[in-house]
Amino acid sequence: MPTNLTAEAKAKWNKAQQARTAREKILALQEFLSAIPKHKGNERLRAQTKRKIALLKVEVQAKHRRGTGRVAERTVQKAGAAQIAIVGLTKVGRSSLLAAVTAARPAVAAYPYTTKENVPGMLRFEDLKFQLVEVPALVPAEDRRFVFQEDSADLIRTCDGLILLVDLSADPVEQLEQIIAELRRCQVSTTRLESNVSISKTSGGGIQLVTAGRLTGCTREQVDSLLRSYAIPNALVRTTGNVSLDDIEDAILETSLVCKPTILVANKGDLPNAPENSRRLMDRIGSEMPMLVTSCHTGLGLSELGKKLFDTLDIVRVYTKEPNARAPSPEPFVVKRGTTVGDLSRQIHSAIFRQFRYARVWGKSVSYAGERVGIDHVFIDGDTVEIHT
């Protein structure tokens, strides 16, 4: 059902999104909660807002008990080709993995819950960089559950993919079930959905909509208008399957289930019981997600991480070239597999899309170098395109 939020409620939601500290966000979310129309269609939104407030209060109380008075950063600014969150329980090797494959130097210690805030690092793969972000470990809650901190949940919902890290020296299947259960509670799925919407705010370029499917009951102009009504003037919106305006509003309000490309990394693969536990994990996941066995101690499997992420994210690199230029740009556009010339034109600038005449493409997607193609031509990884307007 549509939320039918008023302009006042949308403004209060935007205020909550811009809050810089946990206390500010609590107050803003409380204002937003009071502005949500009270009807059955909004029950899920009200429940999720209350949960956010409760988790933020727990975070503030924990900071006070530690005597720091300091609130961790809610988000890490996206960088590189994709942002990947490393999630798991404490002492499974999240910090060790980040330190082993990036130049980041997170705190690594023998005691649990060493990581207190989101820690980023850049993983190089060929001519790309993936931003890996170690989020604080899931913490124990009631009913033997483990939960994310609120700032971690926010990052997990907005990142481009996930690494689920488990420890092969303990029960990895139980760890995986605990992680997946909390992800579902945060409205995040690790398996493909029939339809999905992801919204990444950008610094400019207006609203860029990339669809792998179709919009149902709405137009691109209505999507643009909806985002602007929530004070989102610049964003990259990706949709798969049949998506309605209500689905896009659910994505804005973080009440819809979102799918994240996910790989399972089974760490401590050098230990004696690792082979047996690896087989148990494979039996559990089947074809649900790819798995990589690693050891941060010996380096086992770490060199394969970049390629595994590239394949799982289902992305391709497209290089652009100016007409009559000898060489393409050294930095590629990184786009979803299935992206067309028209999609990329619109992503570069709406004026290029409106004025498009034809393009020339070099690479595996064409029959010969420099083949002239139209707006519906689909790219393959490594293609070079020259757009003519």
LINTAGI-V317516 format. One record per residue. N is the residue number from 0. PHI is phi in whole degrees, -180 to 180 (NA if undefined). Layout:
BEGIN
n = {N | N}
phi = {PHI | PHI}
END
This chain:
BEGIN
n = {0 | 1 | 2 | 3 | 4 | 5 | 6 | 7 | 8 | 9 | 10 | 11 | 12 | 13 | 14 | 15 | 16 | 17 | 18 | 19 | 20 | 21 | 22 | 23 | 24 | 25 | 26 | 27 | 28 | 29 | 30 | 31 | 32 | 33 | 34 | 35 | 36 | 37 | 38 | 39 | 40 | 41 | 42 | 43 | 44 | 45 | 46 | 47 | 48 | 49 | 50 | 51 | 52 | 53 | 54 | 55 | 56 | 57 | 58 | 59 | 60 | 61 | 62 | 63 | 64 | 65 | 66 | 67 | 68 | 69 | 70 | 71 | 72 | 73 | 74 | 75 | 76 | 77 | 78 | 79 | 80 | 81 | 82 | 83 | 84 | 85 | 86 | 87 | 88 | 89 | 90 | 91 | 92 | 93 | 94 | 95 | 96 | 97 | 98 | 99 | 100 | 101 | 102 | 103 | 104 | 105 | 106 | 107 | 108 | 109 | 110 | 111 | 112 | 113 | 114 | 115 | 116 | 117 | 118 | 119 | 120 | 121 | 122 | 123 | 124 | 125 | 126 | 127 | 128 | 129 | 130 | 131 | 132 | 133 | 134 | 135 | 136 | 137 | 138 | 139 | 140 | 141 | 142 | 143 | 144 | 145 | 146 | 147 | 148 | 149 | 150 | 151 | 152 | 153 | 154 | 155 | 156 | 157 | 158 | 159 | 160 | 161 | 162 | 163 | 164 | 165 | 166 | 167 | 168 | 169 | 170 | 171 | 172 | 173 | 174 | 175 | 176 | 177 | 178 | 179 | 180 | 181 | 182 | 183 | 184 | 185 | 186 | 187 | 188 | 189 | 190 | 191 | 192 | 193 | 194 | 195 | 196 | 197 | 198 | 199 | 200 | 201 | 202 | 203 | 204 | 205 | 206 | 207 | 208 | 209 | 210 | 211 | 212 | 213 | 214 | 215 | 216 | 217 | 218 | 219 | 220 | 221 | 222 | 223 | 224 | 225 | 226 | 227 | 228 | 229 | 230 | 231 | 232 | 233 | 234 | 235 | 236 | 237 | 238 | 239 | 240 | 241 | 242 | 243 | 244 | 245 | 246 | 247 | 248 | 249 | 250 | 251 | 252 | 253 | 254 | 255 | 256 | 257 | 258 | 259 | 260 | 261 | 262 | 263 | 264 | 265 | 266 | 267 | 268 | 269 | 270 | 271 | 272 | 273 | 274 | 275 | 276 | 277 | 278 | 279 | 280 | 281 | 282 | 283 | 284 | 285 | 286 | 287 | 288 | 289 | 290 | 291 | 292 | 293 | 294 | 295 | 296 | 297 | 298 | 299 | 300 | 301 | 302 | 303 | 304 | 305 | 306 | 307 | 308 | 309 | 310 | 311 | 312 | 313 | 314 | 315 | 316 | 317 | 318 | 319 | 320 | 321 | 322 | 323 | 324 | 325 | 326 | 327 | 328 | 329 | 330 | 331 | 332 | 333 | 334 | 335 | 336 | 337 | 338 | 339 | 340 | 341 | 342 | 343 | 344 | 345 | 346 | 347 | 348 | 349 | 350 | 351 | 352 | 353 | 354 | 355 | 356 | 357 | 358 | 359 | 360 | 361 | 362 | 363 | 364 | 365 | 366 | 367 | 368 | 369 | 370 | 371 | 372 | 373 | 374 | 375 | 376 | 377 | 378 | 379 | 380 | 381 | 382 | 383 | 384 | 385 | 386 | 387 | 388}
phi = {NA | -69 | -80 | 53 | -72 | -78 | -61 | -64 | -65 | -63 | -65 | -70 | -63 | -62 | -62 | -66 | -67 | -91 | -60 | -98 | -123 | -62 | -64 | -61 | -69 | -58 | -62 | -67 | -69 | -64 | -64 | -63 | -59 | -69 | -95 | -74 | -56 | -92 | -143 | -58 | -65 | -106 | -60 | -65 | -63 | -64 | -64 | -69 | -65 | -62 | -65 | -59 | -63 | -62 | -67 | -66 | -66 | -62 | -63 | -64 | -64 | -63 | -64 | -66 | -63 | -80 | 75 | -91 | 67 | -107 | -106 | -64 | -61 | -71 | -135 | -115 | -59 | -63 | -150 | 76 | -74 | -164 | -107 | -120 | -91 | -96 | -123 | 171 | -78 | -72 | 67 | -97 | 109 | -62 | -66 | -64 | -65 | -60 | -68 | -75 | -113 | -134 | -88 | -67 | -127 | -71 | -70 | -120 | -144 | -79 | -89 | -75 | 57 | -67 | -78 | -107 | -148 | -67 | -122 | -95 | -159 | -107 | -101 | -85 | -138 | 53 | -99 | -116 | -129 | -103 | -89 | -93 | -125 | -79 | -100 | -55 | -62 | -61 | -112 | -63 | -133 | -69 | 59 | 60 | -87 | -123 | -130 | -84 | -69 | -62 | -66 | -68 | -62 | -61 | -66 | -64 | -75 | -105 | -73 | -93 | -171 | -130 | -112 | -93 | -105 | -125 | -106 | -74 | -84 | -111 | -89 | -71 | -67 | -63 | -60 | -61 | -62 | -66 | -66 | -63 | -62 | -72 | -60 | -64 | -66 | -91 | 65 | -121 | -111 | -100 | -117 | -62 | -102 | -64 | -138 | -156 | -131 | -125 | -125 | -116 | -69 | -123 | -84 | -173 | 94 | 73 | -92 | -106 | -110 | -116 | -114 | -117 | 148 | -153 | -83 | -114 | 72 | -155 | -117 | -59 | -64 | -70 | -63 | -58 | -64 | -63 | -63 | -67 | -68 | -97 | 60 | -117 | -82 | -133 | -165 | -104 | -108 | -113 | -129 | -129 | 75 | -87 | -126 | -104 | -64 | -64 | -62 | -69 | -66 | -59 | -66 | -61 | -86 | 62 | -108 | -97 | -76 | -114 | -99 | -117 | -55 | -135 | -123 | -99 | -108 | -99 | -90 | 67 | -72 | -89 | -85 | -57 | -89 | -63 | -58 | -65 | -69 | -64 | -64 | -62 | -64 | -61 | -63 | -71 | -90 | 54 | -100 | -63 | -157 | -72 | -129 | -133 | -91 | -133 | -144 | -71 | -81 | -103 | 91 | -54 | 77 | -66 | -69 | -90 | -63 | -60 | -65 | -64 | -65 | -58 | -67 | -71 | -69 | 58 | -116 | -134 | -103 | -125 | -100 | -103 | -138 | -72 | -53 | 74 | -76 | -76 | -126 | -78 | -66 | -71 | -98 | -83 | -79 | -106 | -130 | -70 | -58 | 98 | -66 | -101 | -57 | -64 | -59 | -67 | -59 | -66 | -67 | -67 | -170 | -61 | -67 | -64 | -65 | -66 | -98 | -60 | -112 | -165 | -138 | -115 | -128 | -117 | 141 | -75 | -86 | -123 | -78 | -151 | -62 | 79 | -61 | -80 | -132 | -102 | -71 | -95 | -66 | -99 | -80 | -120 | -53 | 95 | -63 | -116 | -127 | -124 | -98 | -111 | -118}
END
